[in-house]
Amino acid sequence: MKKLTLPVTSGMRFDIWLKRSRENNSPLLQFSAGGEIIYAIKKAADYHQYFTYTHYSDQPLTIEWEENAADISLFYYWLPKTLAQEGVTFLISDTHTLYPVGRSKMVDWYSKESLRPALHFSPFINWMNDPNGLCKIDETYHLFYQYHPHSTEWGPMHWGHAASEDLYHWRHYPVFLQPEQNLEALGATGGAFSGTAFQENDGKIRFWFTERLPAYDLYKGYREVQKCATSGPWLDKVESVKQVLSELPAGVGCDFRDPKVWFDGERNHYFMLLGASVDGDPAALLFTSAESDEWTFDHVLWRADRHFREHGGRCVECPDFFSINGKWVLIIGIVGYTEPQTGRHNLLYAQTGDFNSGRFTPDDKPLQTLDFGTDFYALQTFRDGQQILGFAWLYNWASKKSAASVYNGEMSLPRRFMLNNHGALCMQPLLPPEECVRQQTDHHQACQNGLLRLSVDTQQSFSLKLTGKDISRLLLILNGETGEQAELCYAENWLTLRAEGHDEGQYGAYVEKIETLELFFDAGIVEVFANEGSHCGTRRYYHLSRCNELTLKYNSSARIATARLTQYRSIWEQ
């Protein structure tokens, strides 16, 4: 029996996901106050069930858990009136007791694993994938995300939730959305899949998402429907959910998901963009609605050519659509696709064009590969004033994280989106706030004869920014503590990320010339931005958790103007 006594405030709420692991005569979990049992879970199924309790007393609360008879996958508490400031406090089991991990102790929790990033958002525990429902309400940003609370592997999908004022310092919120049915009980997969947030003129937020109904095959025969949810007053949980679209257009297979919703003021109606396939070709579908309750299929906004289907592309996922300076940008991920020339998987693309009278006319240019490293998927953007910001999931289903970790999945750095002088989409990192900067030094004067060596504090994440002219060759080697390496190479106009023995494909992009280059390293995450984000590459390396030395080699005729090394604190420090 594990036991913990907590000081509490009346109105405090507790959420628990628990399953029975063996028969037991005593309660599996009980709460006591003043010597009396006030809440108990006496019976439970052999699959995880959700339980919630609200404490209406200021008396200290004693929690007792029979750990040999019940498994708890997620356990936290919060006070509604302080949720926006403090977030939730998790209860974690150790050898002898339960202990709370709240906001003030997050940095200790997040520093326990060498592969846990310091700058990039990751869940407290368990599995995370796509960013969802990105929005800004008043002065607070909200990040929702695909979440499986029972395991570090993908499973029945929930929506996790975190909030921040600067897109770096996060507070964990309660689980926001749960599957319509207990899928674990059914032995099925599915749940609350990806979607977006939309803020009405009156300030009310609605969340549009896909529900995959109970499914028993990951690749065929499932059914996906679109739903709209509204939240409670603290954005803690869903208050109501309504199904708004279920009918498939002709030729559309079972993949029918990830709604992007916006309102067209000129036409005075709503649009919904969905990822799908049409007769086997990955496609994006456009729907319209006058009041957003009933939706009508309008047309196929974009359809891939047969090349994608012939190389494994199953459907479009997580489509995004937004305007920048009068030009519209379509974002598509094609799941299952493998690029035959390079072996890269599940690439993310952008297509610019015009959107008039509900029709998208692509520019006469090929699809733009958004990230040559490909560990950048399920991108979602949102508008913050005049700028477009977004996150992507730093994973691509190909690499595998250690089973010993308590979590799985990270988000990219927040990125700002714009068009360059050639009309291509650029992604620039939204830089960490000043309080995250531990040390910053420009080393360009140390660049001599085409060589620069820098030592790095192995406990920190860092970035290196280079600017210069006449750079024709460049090799930046990230050296680990025990010989591990990763390299960024520029030669013969190709910019490439590589790590011998750890690449499933060839990760590079044609770059005519290098003028600026910025690399972020964070516990094995590498994000590269060349020429102010005109070319970006992201890789998640699990063999290189720390980098203690940087070696830069370049053609001696190049003129390096900036070689700025910035080392960062953890975003979880208070």
C-alpha positions as a printed NumPy array, in Angstrom:
array([[  0.   ,   0.   ,   0.   ],
       [  1.393,   3.38 ,  -1.018],
       [  0.258,   6.374,   0.957],
       [  0.429,  10.162,   0.676],
       [ -1.119,  12.986,   2.711],
       [ -1.72 ,  16.233,   0.814],
       [ -2.701,  19.726,   1.936],
       [ -5.722,  20.566,  -0.198],
       [ -8.137,  23.388,  -0.982],
       [-11.863,  22.918,  -1.341],
       [-12.773,  22.41 ,  -4.987],
       [ -9.615,  20.501,  -5.874],
       [-10.157,  17.927,  -8.634],
       [ -8.466,  14.582,  -9.171],
       [ -8.33 ,  12.591, -12.427],
       [ -7.264,   8.942, -12.382],
       [ -6.905,   6.276, -15.087],
       [ -6.805,   2.909, -13.303],
       [ -7.219,  -0.79 , -14.034],
       [ -7.344,  -3.87 , -11.831],
       [ -4.246,  -6.048, -12.02 ],
       [ -5.477,  -8.739,  -9.614],
       [ -8.452,  -9.48 ,  -7.383],
       [ -8.421,  -7.704,  -4.042],
       [-10.815,  -7.488,  -1.1  ],
       [ -9.816,  -3.989,   0.008],
       [-10.282,  -0.79 ,  -2.056],
       [ -7.874,  -0.327,  -4.933],
       [ -7.625,   3.413,  -4.249],
       [ -9.147,   5.46 ,  -1.461],
       [ -9.182,   9.052,  -0.224],
       [ -9.581,   9.852,   3.477],
       [-10.007,  13.087,   5.43 ],
       [-10.432,  13.514,   9.171],
       [-10.053,   9.764,   9.662],
       [-12.993,   8.913,   7.373],
       [-12.978,   7.376,   3.904],
       [-14.674,   9.884,   1.596],
       [-13.998,   8.295,  -1.809],
       [-12.96 ,   4.787,  -2.806],
       [-12.534,   2.744,  -5.959],
       [-13.448,  -0.715,  -4.735],
       [-13.859,  -2.485,  -8.05 ],
       [-12.343,  -1.917, -11.467],
       [-12.063,  -3.688, -14.791],
       [ -8.913,  -5.253, -16.199],
       [ -8.639,  -2.352, -18.658],
       [ -7.992,   1.308, -17.853],
       [-11.024,   3.29 , -16.748],
       [-11.326,   6.993, -16.064],
       [-12.295,   8.121, -12.549],
       [-12.673,  11.667, -11.25 ],
       [-13.183,  13.093,  -7.775],
       [-13.737,  16.65 ,  -6.497],
       [-12.762,  17.371,  -2.899],
       [-15.056,  19.808,  -1.052],
       [-13.066,  20.386,   2.111],
       [ -9.903,  22.118,   3.281],
       [ -8.949,  19.159,   5.464],
       [ -5.728,  17.379,   4.493],
       [ -6.387,  14.448,   2.195],
       [ -4.789,  11.029,   2.58 ],
       [ -4.492,   8.935,  -0.58 ],
       [ -3.907,   5.181,  -0.327],
       [ -3.205,   3.024,  -3.365],
       [ -2.992,  -0.767,  -3.421],
       [ -0.27 ,  -0.884,  -6.062],
       [ -0.124,  -4.691,  -6.216],
       [ -3.801,  -4.886,  -7.165],
       [ -4.264,  -1.826,  -9.388],
       [ -2.281,  -0.177, -12.159],
       [ -2.523,   3.621, -12.505],
       [ -1.412,   4.991, -15.875],
       [ -2.095,   8.691, -15.162],
       [ -2.97 ,  10.51 , -11.933],
       [ -3.064,  14.283, -11.37 ],
       [ -4.957,  17.013,  -9.532],
       [ -5.665,  20.7  ,  -9.997],
       [ -7.654,  23.616,  -8.647],
       [ -9.849,  25.286, -11.289],
       [ -9.24 ,  28.835, -10.056],
       [ -5.434,  28.436, -10.246],
       [ -5.239,  26.149, -13.293],
       [ -4.205,  28.991, -15.619],
       [ -1.276,  29.902, -13.342],
       [ -0.15 ,  26.544, -11.953],
       [ -1.432,  23.837, -14.286],
       [ -1.919,  20.337, -12.92 ],
       [  0.173,  18.468, -10.361],
       [  0.995,  14.866, -11.229],
       [  1.169,  12.068,  -8.679],
       [  4.014,   9.67 ,  -9.367],
       [  4.848,   6.359,  -7.747],
       [  8.283,   5.527,  -6.421],
       [  9.478,   2.55 ,  -4.383],
       [  7.631,   3.361,  -1.182],
       [  5.151,   6.161,  -1.749],
       [  3.372,   8.553,  -4.09 ],
       [  4.901,  11.966,  -4.57 ],
       [  3.571,  15.132,  -6.252],
       [  5.293,  16.794,  -9.214],
       [  3.915,  20.266,  -9.777],
       [  5.179,  23.249, -11.682],
       [  8.033,  24.008,  -9.281],
       [  9.44 ,  20.468,  -9.582],
       [  9.072,  19.999, -13.338],
       [ 12.711,  20.829, -14.073],
       [ 13.879,  17.951, -11.854],
       [ 11.475,  15.532, -13.53 ],
       [ 12.438,  16.632, -17.036],
       [ 16.172,  16.374, -16.349],
       [ 16.056,  12.701, -15.317],
       [ 16.479,  11.338, -18.85 ],
       [ 19.465,  12.194, -21.026],
       [ 17.319,  12.171, -24.187],
       [ 14.654,  14.464, -22.72 ],
       [ 14.959,  17.848, -24.498],
       [ 15.37 ,  21.108, -22.611],
       [ 13.85 ,  23.46 , -25.233],
       [ 11.295,  21.301, -27.031],
       [  7.916,  20.485, -25.514],
       [  7.349,  16.862, -24.535],
       [  4.553,  15.24 , -22.501],
       [  5.01 ,  14.61 , -18.797],
       [  4.639,  10.865, -19.373],
       [  3.44 ,   8.478, -22.086],
       [  2.838,   8.881, -25.816],
       [  2.351,  12.115, -27.784],
       [  2.027,  12.761, -31.504],
       [  0.342,  15.454, -33.663],
       [ -0.175,  19.032, -32.43 ],
       [ -3.888,  19.882, -32.346],
       [ -6.126,  22.862, -31.674],
       [ -3.356,  25.469, -31.665],
       [ -4.768,  28.836, -30.663],
       [ -4.183,  31.99 , -28.666],
       [ -6.836,  33.051, -26.176],
       [ -6.226,  36.495, -24.697],
       [ -2.469,  36.397, -24.003],
       [ -2.165,  32.635, -23.58 ],
       [ -1.199,  30.097, -26.227],
       [ -2.805,  26.67 , -26.084],
       [ -1.214,  23.522, -27.446],
       [ -3.415,  20.447, -27.652],
       [ -1.902,  17.214, -28.875],
       [ -2.594,  13.578, -29.689],
       [ -2.027,  11.636, -26.488],
       [ -2.176,   8.056, -25.241],
       [ -2.245,   8.169, -21.427],
       [ -1.706,   4.441, -20.82 ],
       [  1.569,   3.728, -22.6  ],
       [  4.635,   5.121, -24.351],
       [  3.344,   3.459, -27.535],
       [  0.586,   4.727, -29.83 ],
       [ -2.89 ,   3.667, -28.727],
       [ -6.458,   4.957, -28.287],
       [ -6.202,   8.679, -28.919],
       [ -6.986,  11.406, -26.39 ],
       [ -6.143,  15.115, -26.534],
       [ -3.49 ,  16.301, -24.111],
       [ -3.207,  20.017, -23.369],
       [ -0.613,  22.59 , -22.29 ],
       [ -0.593,  26.39 , -22.07 ],
       [  2.084,  29.081, -22.332],
       [  2.562,  32.827, -22.687],
       [  5.677,  32.552, -24.87 ],
       [  5.422,  29.141, -26.632],
       [  8.329,  27.844, -24.538],
       [  7.426,  27.849, -20.836],
       [  4.507,  25.425, -20.556],
       [  1.98 ,  24.43 , -17.915],
       [  0.344,  21.029, -18.208],
       [ -3.46 ,  21.022, -18.264],
       [ -5.943,  18.166, -17.732],
       [ -6.605,  15.703, -20.55 ],
       [ -9.064,  17.582, -22.751],
       [-10.695,  14.966, -25.002],
       [-11.238,  11.244, -24.557],
       [-12.425,   8.606, -27.04 ],
       [-16.175,   8.241, -27.413],
       [-15.935,   4.655, -26.154],
       [-13.453,   2.777, -23.973],
       [-11.415,   1.301, -26.804],
       [ -9.147,  -0.685, -24.513],
       [-12.21 ,  -2.542, -23.258],
       [-13.134,  -3.389, -26.846],
       [ -9.62 ,  -4.395, -27.843],
       [ -9.832,  -1.708, -30.52 ],
       [ -7.918,   1.342, -31.703],
       [ -9.193,   4.764, -32.729],
       [-10.371,   7.667, -30.607],
       [-10.154,  11.451, -30.774],
       [ -7.869,  12.077, -33.742],
       [ -6.395,  15.377, -34.924],
       [ -8.224,  18.642, -35.46 ],
       [ -8.13 ,  22.401, -35.099],
       [ -9.502,  25.222, -32.978],
       [-11.614,  28.044, -34.346],
       [-12.473,  31.225, -32.444],
       [-15.773,  32.875, -33.305],
       [-16.247,  36.654, -33.362],
       [-17.788,  36.475, -29.881],
       [-14.578,  34.884, -28.575],
       [-16.034,  31.421, -28.122],
       [-13.672,  28.598, -29.077],
       [-14.838,  25.49 , -30.861],
       [-12.713,  22.44 , -31.568],
       [-13.117,  20.38 , -34.727],
       [-11.684,  16.885, -34.745],
       [-11.966,  13.42 , -36.232],
       [-13.302,  10.508, -34.222],
       [-12.094,   7.166, -35.492],
       [-14.779,   4.745, -34.375],
       [-13.632,   1.421, -32.849],
       [-11.258,  -0.157, -35.356],
       [ -9.543,  -3.523, -35.51 ],
       [ -7.216,  -2.931, -38.454],
       [ -4.816,   0.024, -38.706],
       [ -4.936,   0.199, -42.49 ],
       [ -8.435,  -0.645, -43.689],
       [-12.074,  -1.054, -42.805],
       [-12.351,   1.717, -40.209],
       [-14.812,   4.596, -40.081],
       [-13.916,   8.211, -39.38 ],
       [-16.421,  10.98 , -38.609],
       [-16.021,  14.699, -37.903],
       [-17.089,  16.257, -34.617],
       [-17.263,  19.672, -32.989],
       [-16.553,  20.191, -29.284],
       [-16.938,  23.092, -26.88 ],
       [-15.058,  23.406, -23.614],
       [-15.824,  24.164, -20.013],
       [-15.041,  27.566, -18.463],
       [-11.423,  26.724, -17.578],
       [-10.561,  24.969, -20.854],
       [ -9.996,  21.913, -18.709],
       [-12.343,  19.434, -20.371],
       [-14.858,  19.164, -23.168],
       [-18.349,  20.317, -22.212],
       [-20.249,  19.135, -25.298],
       [-19.512,  17.147, -28.462],
       [-21.613,  17.012, -31.616],
       [-21.114,  14.915, -34.74 ],
       [-21.282,  17.172, -37.799],
       [-20.088,  15.109, -40.772],
       [-20.034,  11.393, -41.507],
       [-20.998,  10.883, -45.155],
       [-18.122,  10.059, -47.489],
       [-18.03 ,  11.603, -50.976],
       [-17.88 ,   9.218, -53.924],
       [-14.525,   7.512, -54.361],
       [-13.286,   8.38 , -50.86 ],
       [-11.877,   5.479, -48.846],
       [-11.855,   4.995, -45.087],
       [ -9.225,   7.732, -44.57 ],
       [-11.259,  10.881, -43.914],
       [ -9.715,  12.98 , -41.188],
       [ -7.926,  15.964, -39.603],
       [-10.288,  18.912, -40.222],
       [ -8.994,  22.44 , -40.753],
       [-11.886,  24.908, -40.311],
       [-12.036,  28.633, -41.092],
       [-14.641,  31.294, -41.824],
       [-14.756,  33.183, -45.122],
       [-16.067,  36.671, -44.362],
       [-16.562,  37.602, -48.021],
       [-18.712,  34.573, -48.797],
       [-20.175,  34.497, -45.283],
       [-19.724,  30.796, -44.727],
       [-17.387,  28.219, -43.237],
       [-14.865,  25.992, -44.982],
       [-13.55 ,  22.636, -43.784],
       [-10.518,  20.968, -45.346],
       [-10.049,  17.227, -44.764],
       [ -7.302,  14.753, -45.587],
       [ -8.41 ,  11.703, -47.558],
       [ -7.817,   9.6  , -50.646],
       [ -9.893,   9.579, -53.836],
       [ -9.831,   6.34 , -55.814],
       [ -6.556,   5.537, -54.085],
       [ -4.862,   8.898, -54.689],
       [ -3.965,  11.062, -51.653],
       [ -6.239,  14.124, -51.711],
       [ -7.539,  17.129, -49.763],
       [-11.318,  17.647, -49.744],
       [-13.178,  20.936, -49.277],
       [-16.555,  21.172, -47.519],
       [-18.761,  24.224, -46.903],
       [-21.379,  25.182, -44.319],
       [-23.538,  28.218, -43.621],
       [-23.738,  27.709, -39.851],
       [-20.998,  25.085, -39.284],
       [-23.504,  22.46 , -38.124],
       [-24.298,  20.808, -41.452],
       [-21.577,  20.37 , -44.037],
       [-21.755,  19.868, -47.809],
       [-19.009,  18.396, -49.954],
       [-17.792,  21.067, -52.376],
       [-14.933,  19.582, -54.387],
       [-11.516,  17.933, -54.325],
       [ -9.249,  20.878, -53.587],
       [ -6.017,  18.975, -54.323],
       [ -5.212,  15.481, -55.597],
       [ -1.804,  13.838, -55.823],
       [ -0.575,  12.41 , -59.087],
       [ -0.259,   8.649, -59.342],
       [  3.458,   8.711, -58.453],
       [  2.55 ,   9.004, -54.767],
       [  0.098,   6.094, -54.835],
       [  2.613,   3.96 , -56.711],
       [  5.199,   4.533, -53.965],
       [  3.034,   3.753, -50.951],
       [  1.175,   7.038, -50.407],
       [ -2.158,   6.144, -48.779],
       [ -3.788,   9.489, -48.089],
       [ -3.295,  13.117, -47.133],
       [ -3.034,  13.714, -43.388],
       [ -3.198,  16.932, -41.373],
       [ -3.882,  19.331, -44.273],
       [ -3.402,  23.009, -43.49 ],
       [ -4.404,  26.055, -45.519],
       [ -3.627,  29.702, -44.828],
       [ -2.899,  32.995, -46.553],
       [  0.268,  35.1  , -46.401],
       [  0.255,  38.525, -48.062],
       [ -2.556,  37.533, -50.393],
       [ -1.001,  34.219, -51.429],
       [ -2.526,  30.948, -50.194],
       [ -0.444,  28.026, -48.935],
       [ -1.621,  24.415, -48.844],
       [  0.241,  22.06 , -46.493],
       [ -0.093,  18.3  , -46.969],
       [  1.487,  15.246, -45.397],
       [  1.323,  12.033, -47.434],
       [  1.372,   9.059, -45.091],
       [  2.914,   5.834, -46.321],
       [  4.845,   7.472, -49.151],
       [  8.527,   6.613, -49.604],
       [ 10.546,   8.807, -51.942],
       [ 12.261,   6.345, -54.302],
       [ 15.394,   8.441, -54.89 ],
       [ 16.234,   8.974, -51.201],
       [ 14.267,   6.493, -49.096],
       [ 12.706,   9.314, -47.074],
       [  9.292,   8.549, -45.54 ],
       [  6.046,  10.48 , -45.076],
       [  7.222,  13.778, -46.498],
       [  5.544,  17.096, -45.784],
       [  4.856,  19.427, -48.715],
       [  3.712,  22.975, -49.425],
       [  1.929,  24.272, -52.523],
       [  1.361,  27.987, -53.028],
       [ -1.447,  29.378, -55.156],
       [ -4.581,  31.523, -55.279],
       [ -7.914,  30.849, -53.592],
       [-10.81 ,  32.636, -55.256],
       [-14.536,  31.841, -55.203],
       [-13.818,  28.711, -53.207],
       [-11.327,  27.302, -55.754],
       [ -7.598,  26.792, -55.226],
       [ -5.418,  27.427, -58.275],
       [ -1.877,  26.168, -57.606],
       [  1.068,  28.188, -58.836],
       [  2.926,  26.705, -61.78 ],
       [  5.72 ,  25.227, -59.7  ],
       [  6.379,  21.781, -58.183],
       [  5.481,  20.794, -54.648],
       [  7.924,  22.226, -52.126],
       [  9.425,  19.719, -49.688],
       [  9.106,  21.546, -46.392],
       [ 11.735,  19.716, -44.367],
       [ 14.547,  17.666, -45.88 ],
       [ 15.186,  15.816, -42.599],
       [ 11.577,  14.506, -42.491],
       [ 11.338,  14.154, -38.681],
       [  8.889,  17.043, -38.986],
       [  5.343,  15.821, -39.579],
       [  1.704,  16.693, -38.888],
       [  2.415,  20.426, -39.037],
       [ -0.322,  22.68 , -37.692],
       [ -0.342,  26.476, -37.954],
       [ -2.408,  29.235, -36.413],
       [ -2.652,  32.978, -36.835],
       [ -1.279,  35.226, -34.092],
       [ -2.074,  38.772, -35.137],
       [ -0.363,  39.332, -38.484],
       [  1.96 ,  36.339, -38.248],
       [  1.504,  32.624, -38.899],
       [  3.039,  30.334, -36.275],
       [  3.086,  26.573, -35.989],
       [  4.442,  23.345, -34.545],
       [  5.08 ,  19.898, -35.969],
       [  5.613,  16.489, -34.428],
       [  9.284,  15.461, -34.262],
       [  8.779,  11.888, -35.313],
       [  8.224,   9.919, -38.473],
       [  7.257,   6.387, -37.394],
       [ 10.61 ,   5.091, -38.685],
       [ 12.957,   5.483, -35.695],
       [ 12.412,   3.896, -32.296],
       [ 12.884,   5.377, -28.848],
       [ 14.178,   3.36 , -25.899],
       [ 11.47 ,   1.356, -24.131],
       [ 12.977,   2.43 , -20.8  ],
       [ 11.787,   6.023, -21.22 ],
       [  8.676,   7.278, -19.411],
       [  7.526,   9.282, -22.457],
       [  7.588,   9.242, -26.253],
       [  7.255,  12.19 , -28.627],
       [  8.313,  15.843, -28.869],
       [  7.198,  18.974, -30.668],
       [  9.406,  21.033, -32.935],
       [ 10.516,  24.481, -31.939],
       [  7.751,  26.973, -32.702],
       [  8.211,  28.259, -36.237],
       [  7.169,  31.447, -38.011],
       [  5.983,  31.147, -41.619],
       [  6.543,  33.598, -44.461],
       [  7.266,  33.706, -48.186],
       [ 10.743,  34.507, -49.483],
       [ 11.571,  36.625, -52.533],
       [ 11.064,  33.597, -54.794],
       [  7.574,  32.912, -53.432],
       [  8.635,  29.781, -51.532],
       [  7.453,  29.093, -48.002],
       [ 10.052,  29.79 , -45.304],
       [ 10.075,  28.52 , -41.739],
       [ 12.059,  30.444, -39.162],
       [ 12.459,  29.405, -35.522],
       [ 10.708,  31.58 , -32.995],
       [ 13.723,  32.134, -30.749],
       [ 13.634,  31.151, -27.074],
       [ 12.979,  34.075, -24.71 ],
       [ 15.93 ,  35.804, -23.083],
       [ 15.401,  34.07 , -19.741],
       [ 16.216,  30.759, -21.472],
       [ 19.635,  32.004, -22.596],
       [ 22.42 ,  30.865, -20.298],
       [ 25.37 ,  32.092, -22.341],
       [ 25.939,  33.621, -25.773],
       [ 29.305,  34.21 , -27.458],
       [ 30.337,  35.106, -31.004],
       [ 33.407,  33.107, -32.069],
       [ 33.87 ,  34.355, -35.622],
       [ 37.289,  35.821, -34.799],
       [ 38.439,  32.322, -33.828],
       [ 37.69 ,  31.045, -37.34 ],
       [ 41.107,  30.522, -38.918],
       [ 42.209,  28.669, -42.036],
       [ 38.821,  27.076, -42.513],
       [ 38.549,  25.612, -39.002],
       [ 36.708,  26.328, -35.754],
       [ 36.449,  24.106, -32.668],
       [ 34.07 ,  24.897, -29.833],
       [ 33.472,  23.208, -26.498],
       [ 29.876,  22.951, -25.307],
       [ 28.477,  22.434, -21.818],
       [ 27.063,  18.918, -22.142],
       [ 24.171,  19.685, -19.805],
       [ 22.763,  22.379, -22.081],
       [ 20.991,  22.611, -25.365],
       [ 22.493,  25.088, -27.791],
       [ 22.284,  26.789, -31.152],
       [ 25.018,  27.85 , -33.547],
       [ 24.341,  30.628, -36.042],
       [ 26.701,  31.202, -38.958],
       [ 26.669,  34.012, -41.484],
       [ 29.183,  34.597, -44.213],
       [ 30.019,  34.869, -47.879],
       [ 31.648,  32.67 , -50.495],
       [ 30.901,  29.467, -48.58 ],
       [ 31.279,  26.608, -51.051],
       [ 32.078,  23.772, -48.637],
       [ 31.147,  23.329, -45.012],
       [ 31.196,  20.463, -42.536],
       [ 29.811,  20.868, -39.024],
       [ 30.462,  17.837, -36.809],
       [ 28.508,  17.32 , -33.587],
       [ 30.724,  15.249, -31.293],
       [ 29.249,  13.274, -28.404],
       [ 30.939,  12.377, -25.142],
       [ 31.915,   8.85 , -26.2  ],
       [ 32.538,   9.189, -29.919],
       [ 28.981,   9.531, -31.208],
       [ 28.609,  11.926, -34.123],
       [ 26.174,  13.626, -36.44 ],
       [ 27.131,  15.895, -39.324],
       [ 25.756,  18.8  , -41.282],
       [ 27.497,  18.973, -44.651],
       [ 27.36 ,  21.478, -47.502],
       [ 29.145,  20.449, -50.686],
       [ 28.409,  20.791, -54.388],
       [ 25.319,  22.835, -53.516],
       [ 23.782,  20.067, -51.365],
       [ 23.011,  20.601, -47.686],
       [ 22.814,  17.248, -45.905],
       [ 22.186,  15.91 , -42.403],
       [ 23.745,  12.527, -41.728],
       [ 24.78 ,  10.144, -38.969],
       [ 26.532,   6.987, -40.067],
       [ 24.572,   3.879, -39.134],
       [ 21.522,   5.859, -38.007],
       [ 19.932,   7.058, -41.251],
       [ 17.11 ,   5.257, -43.037],
       [ 17.439,   7.512, -46.081],
       [ 19.334,  10.408, -47.614],
       [ 18.437,  13.697, -45.95 ],
       [ 19.422,  16.699, -48.01 ],
       [ 18.32 ,  19.652, -50.122],
       [ 19.736,  21.57 , -53.063],
       [ 20.869,  25.019, -51.867],
       [ 22.403,  27.317, -54.455],
       [ 24.456,  29.202, -51.897],
       [ 24.706,  29.488, -48.115],
       [ 24.457,  32.933, -46.567],
       [ 22.979,  32.139, -43.147],
       [ 22.861,  28.844, -41.305],
       [ 21.4  ,  28.164, -37.869],
       [ 21.472,  24.805, -36.099],
       [ 19.685,  23.922, -32.861],
       [ 20.749,  20.871, -30.864],
       [ 18.653,  19.601, -27.968],
       [ 19.279,  16.135, -26.497],
       [ 19.569,  14.53 , -29.918],
       [ 17.098,  16.779, -31.731],
       [ 18.713,  18.667, -34.621],
       [ 16.853,  21.472, -36.404],
       [ 18.61 ,  23.294, -39.246],
       [ 17.525,  26.569, -40.873],
       [ 19.439,  27.754, -43.945],
       [ 19.092,  31.154, -45.614],
       [ 16.555,  32.507, -43.127],
       [ 14.469,  29.344, -43.217],
       [ 14.264,  28.87 , -46.985],
       [ 15.658,  25.361, -46.419],
       [ 14.964,  23.424, -43.209],
       [ 16.007,  20.002, -41.985],
       [ 14.968,  18.188, -38.814],
       [ 16.313,  14.907, -37.455],
       [ 15.692,  13.139, -34.16 ],
       [ 18.834,  11.167, -33.233],
       [ 18.618,   8.746, -30.324],
       [ 22.291,   7.766, -30.373],
       [ 23.515,  11.296, -29.577],
       [ 21.982,  12.635, -26.38 ],
       [ 24.742,  15.122, -25.573],
       [ 27.21 ,  17.113, -27.661],
       [ 30.364,  18.346, -25.967],
       [ 32.297,  19.639, -28.976],
       [ 31.556,  21.283, -32.308],
       [ 34.024,  21.083, -35.18 ],
       [ 33.454,  23.42 , -38.124],
       [ 35.426,  22.994, -41.345],
       [ 34.899,  25.173, -44.42 ],
       [ 36.677,  26.397, -47.53 ],
       [ 39.421,  28.771, -46.419],
       [ 38.384,  31.381, -48.981],
       [ 35.019,  31.853, -47.229],
       [ 34.479,  34.894, -45.04 ],
       [ 32.696,  34.002, -41.778],
       [ 31.035,  37.098, -40.303],
       [ 29.137,  35.438, -37.446],
       [ 29.706,  32.227, -35.477],
       [ 27.406,  32.768, -32.508],
       [ 27.027,  29.959, -29.984],
       [ 24.023,  30.258, -27.649],
       [ 23.547,  27.838, -24.757],
       [ 20.142,  27.456, -23.126],
       [ 18.498,  26.657, -19.836],
       [ 15.628,  24.222, -19.546],
       [ 12.21 ,  25.686, -20.338],
       [ 10.973,  23.976, -17.156],
       [ 13.151,  26.104, -14.858],
       [ 11.158,  28.579, -12.784]])
